[in-house]
Amino acid sequence: MTQKRWNIALLQMDVAIGEPERNFAKLEAMLNEAVEGGPKPDVILFPEMWNTGYALEQIHDLADNNGERTIAMLSEFSRKHNVNVIGGSIAEKKGEDILNTIYAFDRDGNQVADYSKIHLFRLMDEEKYLKEGGRIGQLQLDGVPAGMMICYDIRFPELSRKLALGGAQIMFVPAEWPNPRLHHWRTLLTARAIENQMFVVSCNRVGISGTTEFFGHSMIIDPWGEILVEGNESEAILRTEIDLELVSQVRSKIPVFEDRRPALY
């Protein structure tokens, strides 16, 4: 049965660069806090590359081999607590390749999707150390079609539109989006929500990594482009409830999908 009202929790966390043990412990503590304090979440999301941060020069030694440790922990957690988990993204080793990958789990602990970042961010040298993914991130949670993108992906409107045309009503975006581009972050996420008439659920990290500062401001945006909840620059668990019926209401009120002219563009 499709569930239309969701409580969502965002785990806006600091990430210790190059310290997977510390990051796994931090995430586990925040996951437990998310299900024990406040409304029980239906979906939990956390940031990009939370297991290692951007320790790219050591990434071959630090990455999670085939995602095994991440999958085991998040599958057990989601099953135990009956919650959907969009597992942020991790540095994942597949053979000799390192990918930036999201794993998603349903309430029964089943892995229902994975997505590896397809746009690598040259300003952080991702293309020198990571392999890009080869397909888009589609899934269903509680019967609801959804999409996944990672950080830099939000600068490519073609990707979010393709996911929307494929039925996505909600987009999940883990990120490590740095200062000073807060205006870009907020504007791009809002644009993706408005133009595709969908919910956008984003989780950005906080803290300092080397000389790079990350500002948080994780947020959930509705299909009208209204920000329902937004973090500050500190670690926090952000919560709000969304009503997915709003997607069909907005799409029927302003029928942009019916009025498209794909033959011309």
C-alpha positions in Angstrom: 0.0 0.0 0.0 1.3 3.5 -0.9 1.9 5.6 2.2 1.4 9.3 1.4 2.4 11.0 4.7 6.0 10.6 5.7 8.0 11.8 8.7 11.5 12.4 7.4 14.7 12.8 9.4 17.9 14.3 8.1 21.2 13.5 9.9 23.3 16.6 9.4 26.6 15.3 10.7 30.3 16.3 10.7 32.5 13.8 8.9 36.1 13.0 10.1 38.2 12.9 7.0 40.0 9.5 6.6 38.5 8.0 9.7 35.8 5.4 8.9 35.7 3.9 12.4 34.9 7.3 13.9 32.3 8.0 11.2 30.5 4.7 11.5 30.3 5.2 15.3 29.0 8.8 14.8 26.4 7.7 12.3 25.2 4.8 14.4 24.7 7.1 17.4 22.7 9.6 15.2 20.6 6.8 13.7 19.6 5.6 17.1 18.8 9.1 18.3 16.7 9.6 15.2 14.4 6.7 16.0 14.3 7.2 19.8 13.8 10.9 20.1 10.9 12.7 18.5 8.4 11.4 15.9 9.3 8.0 14.5 10.7 8.6 11.0 9.5 6.9 7.9 12.6 7.8 6.0 16.1 8.8 7.1 18.8 10.4 4.9 22.4 11.4 5.7 25.3 13.1 3.8 27.6 12.3 1.0 30.8 10.3 1.5 30.1 10.0 5.2 32.3 7.0 5.7 35.6 8.6 4.6 35.1 12.2 3.7 37.2 13.4 0.8 40.4 11.6 1.8 40.9 10.9 -1.9 44.6 10.2 -1.7 44.0 7.3 0.7 40.6 6.3 -0.7 41.7 2.9 -2.1 42.6 1.9 1.4 39.6 3.4 3.2 36.7 2.7 0.9 34.1 0.1 1.9 34.8 -3.1 -0.1 31.6 -3.7 -2.2 29.7 -1.6 0.4 29.7 -4.7 2.6 30.0 -3.0 6.0 27.5 -0.2 5.1 25.0 -2.7 3.7 25.2 -4.9 6.7 24.7 -2.0 9.2 22.0 -0.2 7.4 20.0 -3.3 6.4 19.9 -4.5 10.0 19.0 -1.0 11.3 16.1 -0.5 8.8 14.7 -3.9 9.5 15.0 -3.6 13.3 13.3 -0.2 13.3 10.9 -0.6 10.4 12.2 2.5 8.6 13.3 3.3 5.1 17.0 4.4 4.9 18.6 6.4 2.0 22.1 5.7 3.1 23.8 9.0 2.2 26.7 8.0 0.0 29.9 6.2 0.7 33.3 5.7 -0.9 32.8 2.2 -2.2 35.5 -0.1 -3.7 34.5 -2.4 -6.6 37.5 -4.3 -7.9 40.1 -1.6 -8.6 37.4 1.2 -9.0 36.2 3.6 -6.3 32.7 4.9 -6.6 30.6 7.4 -4.7 27.5 5.3 -4.0 24.1 5.5 -2.3 22.5 2.4 -0.9 18.8 2.5 -0.1 16.8 0.1 2.1 13.1 -0.5 2.7 11.4 -1.1 6.1 12.2 -4.8 5.9 15.9 -4.3 5.5 15.9 -5.1 1.8 18.3 -3.2 -0.4 16.0 -1.7 -2.9 18.4 0.5 -4.9 21.9 1.8 -5.3 23.1 4.8 -7.3 26.7 5.9 -8.0 27.3 9.6 -8.7 27.4 10.2 -12.5 28.8 13.8 -12.4 32.2 13.9 -10.7 33.2 17.3 -9.3 36.5 18.5 -10.7 36.9 21.3 -8.1 37.5 18.5 -5.5 39.5 16.2 -7.9 36.8 13.5 -7.8 37.6 12.6 -11.5 41.2 11.8 -10.6 40.3 9.2 -7.9 36.7 8.0 -8.5 34.9 6.3 -11.3 31.6 7.8 -12.4 28.4 5.7 -12.3 26.6 4.6 -15.4 22.9 4.8 -14.7 20.4 7.1 -13.0 19.0 6.6 -9.4 15.4 5.4 -9.4 13.6 3.5 -6.7 10.3 3.1 -4.9 9.7 3.5 -1.2 6.4 2.5 0.4 5.0 2.4 -3.2 6.2 6.0 -4.0 8.4 6.5 -7.0 11.5 8.4 -6.0 14.9 9.5 -7.3 18.4 9.9 -6.0 21.1 12.4 -6.9 24.4 13.3 -5.2 25.7 16.8 -4.6 27.1 18.1 -7.9 24.3 16.3 -9.8 21.8 19.1 -8.8 23.6 21.4 -11.3 22.3 19.2 -14.2 18.6 19.9 -14.6 18.3 17.2 -17.3 18.9 14.5 -14.7 16.2 15.6 -12.3 13.8 16.1 -15.2 14.5 12.6 -16.5 13.8 11.2 -13.0 10.6 13.2 -12.8 9.4 12.0 -16.2 10.1 8.5 -14.9 7.6 9.1 -12.2 9.6 10.4 -9.3 7.6 12.4 -6.7 10.5 13.0 -4.3 14.2 13.4 -4.8 16.9 12.5 -2.2 20.2 14.4 -2.3 23.1 13.6 0.0 25.9 16.2 -0.3 29.2 17.6 0.8 28.5 21.1 -0.5 31.0 23.7 0.7 31.3 27.4 1.5 31.0 29.9 0.0 28.2 28.5 -2.3 25.2 28.5 0.0 23.2 30.7 -2.4 23.8 28.2 -5.2 22.8 25.3 -2.9 19.6 26.8 -1.9 18.7 28.1 -5.3 19.5 25.0 -7.2 17.6 22.7 -4.8 14.6 25.0 -4.9 14.6 25.2 -8.7 14.7 21.4 -9.0 11.6 21.2 -6.7 9.7 23.9 -8.6 10.5 22.9 -12.1 9.7 19.2 -11.5 6.9 19.8 -9.0 8.4 17.3 -6.5 9.7 17.2 -3.0 13.4 17.6 -2.7 15.0 16.2 0.4 18.7 17.1 0.9 21.3 16.4 3.6 24.6 18.3 3.6 27.5 17.8 6.0 28.9 20.3 8.4 32.4 20.9 9.7 35.9 21.6 8.3 38.0 19.3 6.2 41.4 20.6 5.5 40.8 24.1 4.3 37.3 23.4 3.2 34.3 24.4 5.3 30.9 22.8 4.9 27.8 24.8 5.9 25.1 22.2 6.4 21.7 23.9 5.6 20.2 20.6 4.9 16.6 21.2 3.8 13.3 19.7 2.7 11.5 21.6 -0.1 7.9 21.0 -1.2 6.7 21.0 -4.8 5.8 24.8 -4.6 9.4 25.5 -3.7 8.6 26.3 -0.1 11.4 25.3 2.4 9.7 23.2 5.1 12.8 22.7 7.3 16.4 24.0 7.0 19.4 23.4 9.2 22.0 25.8 10.3 25.8 25.1 10.3 25.8 22.7 13.3 25.3 19.0 13.7 21.6 18.3 14.1 18.8 15.9 13.3 16.2 17.8 11.3 12.6 16.5 11.1 9.4 17.3 9.3 6.3 15.6 7.9 5.4 15.8 4.2 2.2 15.0 2.4 3.0 13.4 -1.0 -0.6 14.2 -2.1 0.7 17.7 -2.7 2.7 16.5 -5.7 -0.4 15.5 -7.7 -2.2 18.7 -6.6 0.6 20.9 -7.8 1.0 19.0 -11.1 -2.7 19.3 -11.8 -2.8 23.0 -11.0 0.1 24.0 -13.2 0.4 21.3 -15.9 4.0 21.8 -16.9 4.4 18.1 -17.9 1.4 18.2 -20.2 2.6 21.5 -21.7 6.1 20.5 -22.5 7.2 20.7 -26.2 9.9 17.9 -26.4 9.6 17.9 -30.2 11.2 21.4 -30.2 13.7 21.0 -27.4 
